[in-house]
Amino acid sequence: MLSTVECVNDDEWNSFLEKEKEHQMVTIAHNPCLGKILSNTFGYSYTNYVIKDGEHTVGVMPIVLVGKKMVSMPHFSYGGPVVQPAYADTIDISTLLNAPGFELRSFDKLSEHYIDKKISCILKLEETEDEMFMTIKAKLRQKIRKTLKMNLGVKSGGVELLHDFYTIFSRRMLQFGSPPLGKQFFRNLLDEYTYGDVQITVIYDGDKAISAGFSLSYLGFNELCWSGTDEAYNKQNVNALMFWEMIKTSIAKKHQYFSFGRSTIDSTQHTYKRLWNPIELPIFYNLSEPPKTSLRDFEFLTKIWKHQPLRTSQILGHYVSKYVY
């Protein structure tokens, strides 16, 4: 019978996933450092569980407690259990968690109750930039070449770019009518993230920051987690240039995969990401009970949020995002 015990050794966790990534997708949400960062930012409690068959480790599962609900992982697209294939059909989440409620984000259906509106677009990276560029659809290659002729500036780095990134990101979230994650969350990631890279990429028109992305990597999987582009530059396809710069960096760092993150299935974002010829993996939000209405489902709240000042949105976003994850 399988059981869960708290993992107290990150080396054991990382070693298991280093081997397992040859058989299945291991994402940034499985980095054992994230629970502590989420705890420091939002006050959640967390436990990194290893799944055991007797004394043998057969899986891992990061868990964050949001209220009384076990979530894996809040503010990330994934995080459900990673188990050896031989045990995949024997996993009973309800028994393993023994919790009044759970929400596990995974590439697999793990519960009779789930939401399946999201999809992840992931590139299998080639060894060189030239090889990678030729995998992109011709229409998009032409757009990137055109944007490159604008001689825009590109900077990649860390905390020194946080202000420019956060200004663009939070302004874009305000335009969408969504609360932005607080700036402190990103600062904590820059300060505390281990076992992988944290990188901010910013595109400039002169001194003006016009597009920015925040990426995390773990075990060869690099993901653009949060981004934004000044909508005045949408016709110039500046966001495509930002994506391409991050893909090039991923290749230079010998990552195996680059992820664009999650999108709503058949949305405008999803349609655009298909131009990069990605692997498309559906994401299942596995639930302990039938899905309930989320705050995100109330369109009038979105409309109200859009009409506040940027600074107010940034301040309120830090507090609201603890509960909207």
Secondary structure, DSSP 8 states (H G I E B T S, - for coil): -EEEEE---HHHHHHHHHHHTTTS---GGG-TTHHHHHHHHH--EEEEEEEEETTEEEEEEEEEEETTEEEE-TTSS----EE-GGGGGG--HHHHH--SEEEEEESS--SSEEEEEEEEEEEE--SSHHHHHTTS-HHHHHHHHHHHTT--EEEEESGGGHHHHHHHHHHHHHHHT-----HHHHHHHHHH--SS-EEEEEEEETTEEEEEEEEEEETTEEEEEEEEE-GGGGGGTHHHHHHHHHHHHHHHTT-SEEEEEEEETTSHHHHHHGGG--EEEEEEEEESSS----GGG-HHHHHHHTTS-HHHHHHHHHHHTTT--
